[in-house]
Amino acid sequence: MPALPLDEAGKYVAAAYLVFLALLLIYVSIMAGRLGRVERELSELTADVEARDRAREPEHVS
Amino acid sequence: MHGKGLRPLALLTALTLTAAYVLVFFWTPNDADQGFVQKIFYLHVPMAITALCGFVAGGIAGAMYLRTRSSAWDLRAYVAIHLSQILAVGVLITGSIWAKASWGHWWLWDEPMLVSFLIVFLLYATYQVLRFSIEDRERQARYASVFAVVAGAFVPINFAMVRMAQSYVHPRTLGTTTGGMPGEMMLTFVIALAGMALLFVTLWKYEMASKSAVAQVRALRLRLLGDDDPLPRRSAAPSL
């Protein structure tokens, strides 16, 4: 097949590079979501530890 | 531990990939035969090479798991294969776009390179299914590692067989008897390949760091809550 003219070839080249960019963005956004979940779990754990420490404090005073 | 050095690595990856694609569009000449469409080559081929190397790396990590029985190696294999699967999806889509632009067809079933890559992709598509079907974590890691080793050995053999095949409809731009690509094209290709390999390593480290953080949080929760902590749900992903 003869080479496509630039205006027609450009669509295909843009589509290929956009596919790559889309895959990368989807991957990064999924990973960011997971990171958010880990951060939430860490906050919950920190709150649990603080609550436990507060509950123990009166024992140390007495 | 895996997050160490991630920021400079990510910066280096971004710089290398940006440099590669600036060279692709503003410096490298258009191909005499295919014209502007050949620019897809600088994305499609590095992605394919990186994906295939990632599958082989997954096989090596699988072999290391079988040798050491350390779950860290199982996780390394899992992440390498997972990333390679994502790149392989990109390879199939960009390859299809390139095929339509240069051959007039989205897919050619009589072209060994295309079909063999699809076979490799479909083979690895069963990896997650295999993992998910096994509940016992130790057995899951063992079976998945055997799969990774066998499939990882199949990848270079498959590639070599295709190269030895008689039909050469697929463009052979590297190492042809007529001398291969001109200097500018080769340099740009090497930089694009380095960028893609760096991207793979960066994302691998990123996902490893994320999975390690999840495992650490789970271990902390277990220590704090003890038996009150609900059991982790069944997953294809390994646990550290």
Interface residues (C-beta under 8 A of the other chain):
Chain A: M1 A3 L4 P5 L6 A9 G10 Y12 V13 A15 A16 Y17 V19 F20 L23 L24 Y27 M31 R34 L35 V38 E41 L42 L45 D48 V49 R52
Chain B: Y21 D31 D33 Q34 G35 F36 V37 K39 I40 L43 H44 M47 I86 V89 G90 I93 T94 I97 W98 K100 A101 S102 W103 G104 L199 L203 Y206 E207 S210 A213 V214 V217 L220 R221 L224 L225
